[in-house]
Amino acid sequence: PDTTKEQLIFFAEKLRSSFQLKNFDVVGKRTCSFGLTISEDKDDVIKILERADSALYLAKRKGRNRVEFI
């Protein structure tokens, strides 16, 4: 709650970067992508999930291992 777009992106980038640096025992190095959005007053859960999902697919289309915000 009460998180700005900039704070959200900063936190997700920190998670993404930490995950990228981890060497997992069984699978080795891995990466991850995040699709982000912020709920607005007029949003229902479906709208929020649709935007987050769109942002995630945008990250994947742009090469993966990234954070995208819609």
C-alpha positions as a Markdown table, in Angstrom:
| # | Residue | x | y | z |
|---|---|---|---|---|
| 1 | Pro | 0.0 | 0.0 | 0.0 |
| 2 | Asp | 1.0 | 3.6 | -0.7 |
| 3 | Thr | 3.9 | 2.6 | -2.9 |
| 4 | Thr | 4.9 | 4.8 | -5.8 |
| 5 | Lys | 5.7 | 3.5 | -9.3 |
| 6 | Glu | 9.4 | 4.3 | -8.7 |
| 7 | Gln | 9.5 | 2.4 | -5.4 |
| 8 | Leu | 7.8 | -0.6 | -6.9 |
| 9 | Ile | 10.2 | -0.7 | -9.9 |
| 10 | Phe | 13.2 | -0.3 | -7.6 |
| 11 | Phe | 12.1 | -3.2 | -5.4 |
| 12 | Ala | 11.4 | -5.5 | -8.4 |
| 13 | Glu | 14.8 | -4.6 | -9.9 |
| 14 | Lys | 16.4 | -5.5 | -6.6 |
| 15 | Leu | 14.7 | -8.9 | -6.5 |
| 16 | Arg | 15.5 | -9.5 | -10.2 |
| 17 | Ser | 19.1 | -8.7 | -9.7 |
| 18 | Ser | 19.5 | -10.8 | -6.6 |
| 19 | Phe | 17.8 | -13.8 | -8.3 |
| 20 | Gln | 20.1 | -13.5 | -11.3 |
| 21 | Leu | 23.2 | -13.6 | -9.0 |
| 22 | Lys | 22.0 | -16.7 | -7.2 |
| 23 | Asn | 23.5 | -20.1 | -8.2 |
| 24 | Phe | 20.9 | -22.7 | -7.4 |
| 25 | Asp | 22.1 | -26.2 | -6.4 |
| 26 | Val | 20.2 | -28.2 | -8.9 |
| 27 | Val | 19.5 | -25.9 | -11.8 |
| 28 | Gly | 22.4 | -23.4 | -11.6 |
| 29 | Lys | 21.9 | -19.8 | -12.7 |
| 30 | Arg | 18.4 | -18.5 | -13.6 |
| 31 | Thr | 16.8 | -15.2 | -14.4 |
| 32 | Cys | 13.3 | -13.8 | -13.9 |
| 33 | Ser | 11.0 | -11.1 | -15.3 |
| 34 | Phe | 8.4 | -9.0 | -13.5 |
| 35 | Gly | 5.2 | -7.4 | -14.9 |
| 36 | Leu | 4.2 | -4.5 | -12.7 |
| 37 | Thr | 1.2 | -2.3 | -12.3 |
| 38 | Ile | -0.4 | -0.2 | -9.6 |
| 39 | Ser | -4.1 | -0.4 | -8.9 |
| 40 | Glu | -6.3 | 2.7 | -9.5 |
| 41 | Asp | -9.6 | 3.6 | -7.8 |
| 42 | Lys | -11.7 | 2.4 | -10.8 |
| 43 | Asp | -9.9 | -1.0 | -11.0 |
| 44 | Asp | -11.3 | -4.4 | -10.1 |
| 45 | Val | -9.0 | -7.4 | -9.6 |
| 46 | Ile | -9.4 | -8.5 | -13.2 |
| 47 | Lys | -8.2 | -5.2 | -14.6 |
| 48 | Ile | -5.2 | -5.2 | -12.3 |
| 49 | Leu | -4.2 | -8.8 | -13.2 |
| 50 | Glu | -4.7 | -8.1 | -17.0 |
| 51 | Arg | -2.3 | -5.1 | -16.8 |
| 52 | Ala | 0.3 | -7.0 | -14.8 |
| 53 | Asp | 0.1 | -10.0 | -17.2 |
| 54 | Ser | 0.5 | -7.6 | -20.2 |
| 55 | Ala | 3.5 | -6.1 | -18.5 |
| 56 | Leu | 5.0 | -9.5 | -17.9 |
| 57 | Tyr | 4.6 | -10.6 | -21.5 |
| 58 | Leu | 6.1 | -7.3 | -22.6 |
| 59 | Ala | 9.2 | -8.1 | -20.5 |
| 60 | Lys | 9.4 | -11.5 | -22.1 |
| 61 | Arg | 9.1 | -10.1 | -25.7 |
| 62 | Lys | 11.8 | -7.6 | -24.9 |
| 63 | Gly | 14.3 | -10.3 | -24.1 |
| 64 | Arg | 13.4 | -11.6 | -20.6 |
| 65 | Asn | 15.3 | -10.9 | -17.3 |
| 66 | Arg | 13.6 | -7.5 | -17.0 |
| 67 | Val | 11.1 | -5.4 | -15.2 |
| 68 | Glu | 8.2 | -3.8 | -17.1 |
| 69 | Phe | 5.5 | -1.5 | -15.8 |
| 70 | Ile | 2.1 | -0.8 | -17.4 |
